Amino acid sequence: MFLGVLFVMSTLIFAVQSRTEVPADVVREVAKAKEAPSYKISSVEIPDDLNFAGEKVPFEDPEIMERVDREFLVNTYWQSNALLLMKRANKYFPIIEPILAKNGIPDDFKYLAVAESGLQNLVSPAGATGFWQIMKTTAREYGLEVNDNVDERYHIEKSTEVACKYLKGSKEKFGSWTLAAASYNAGPYGIQKYLKAQDVDEYYDLLLGQETGRYVFRILAIKEILSHPDKYGFAISEDNLYKQVPTFNVEVDEPVTDFAAFAKQYEINYKILKRHNPWLREPHLNNNSHKKYIIEIPNKGYYRASK
């Protein structure tokens, strides 16, 4: 569009300077450009009833309002990222939501996973891993297997269970879901230290570092935008959303020497096997203890046949 306008303008300038007749198609393009609506960037209207897990945001504090506004602007106008989050949420929220509900964790915590990783199996510079960005020591403390062969922090169901246990403990410790969310970022010790030093008992009264200070506000913005995309200017249809591929389970209780060969038994390749089982970290499984593992295999017909 922009290049087209430049072309029309340059043609007009050339015609004026050379005193030649302006082509009819250029005249029509100029008229069309004048009639076209201009692109407008505006502030974002923030809902009055904004809350996290039912705990209301204290908008009567102008400092709080500014912090909320910042996250709404950043996340609304970072359109490509917001669209990707919407697409991934459609694929992964149906897995996360029932696990949260089963464990008595408010549904809003699915947006914490979005804030942590963008619903991707990332590894942070500190080594936090997976959708829920779990550290190795925490994973092992809560019963996940983590070694060179298997890393269950990449297992969405199992890592969500661990996140639930962690969050439930934080809620019991701090008494609010908002502080439980903040402690997921800063750690329970860090939040406890800030609360004691500043003699307050709510997240919104704390002076925190940049990351944790923005953390809950970012989750609030993500929650609102993903819940009401049309309201914030996002036009996305059901066909544009990412979807889960149906799978069936295969039990393995012996070593697997070659997962590429294993995958071919089910008419898929190693790449597709790993896509559905990212917790398998190597192209083989030692399993000398004959532990039972559940491997997900996609139903036939969803991927091209492996050659």
HELIX and SHEET records of a PDB file:
HELIX    1   1 PHE A    2  SER A   18  1                                  17    
HELIX    2   2 ALA A   24  GLU A   35  1                                  12    
HELIX    3   3 PRO A   62  TYR A   77  1                                  16    
HELIX    4   4 GLN A   79  LYS A  102  1                                  24    
HELIX    5   5 ASP A  107  PHE A  109  5                                   3    
HELIX    6   6 LYS A  110  SER A  117  1                                   8    
HELIX    7   7 LYS A  136  GLU A  141  1                                   6    
HELIX    8   8 GLU A  152  TYR A  154  5                                   3    
HELIX    9   9 ILE A  156  PHE A  174  1                                  19    
HELIX   10  10 TRP A  177  ALA A  186  1                                  10    
HELIX   11  11 PRO A  188  GLN A  198  1                                  11    
HELIX   12  12 TYR A  203  ASP A  205  5                                   3    
HELIX   13  13 GLN A  210  SER A  227  1                                  18    
HELIX   14  14 PRO A  229  TYR A  232  5                                   4    
HELIX   15  15 GLU A  238  ASN A  240  5                                   3    
HELIX   16  16 PHE A  259  LYS A  264  1                                   6    
HELIX   17  17 TYR A  270  HIS A  276  1                                   7    
SHEET    1   A 2 ASN A  51  PHE A  52  0                                        
SHEET    2   A 2 GLU A  55  LYS A  56 -1                                        
SHEET    1   B 2 THR A 247  VAL A 252  0                                        
SHEET    2   B 2 TYR A 293  PRO A 298 -1                                        
END                                                                             
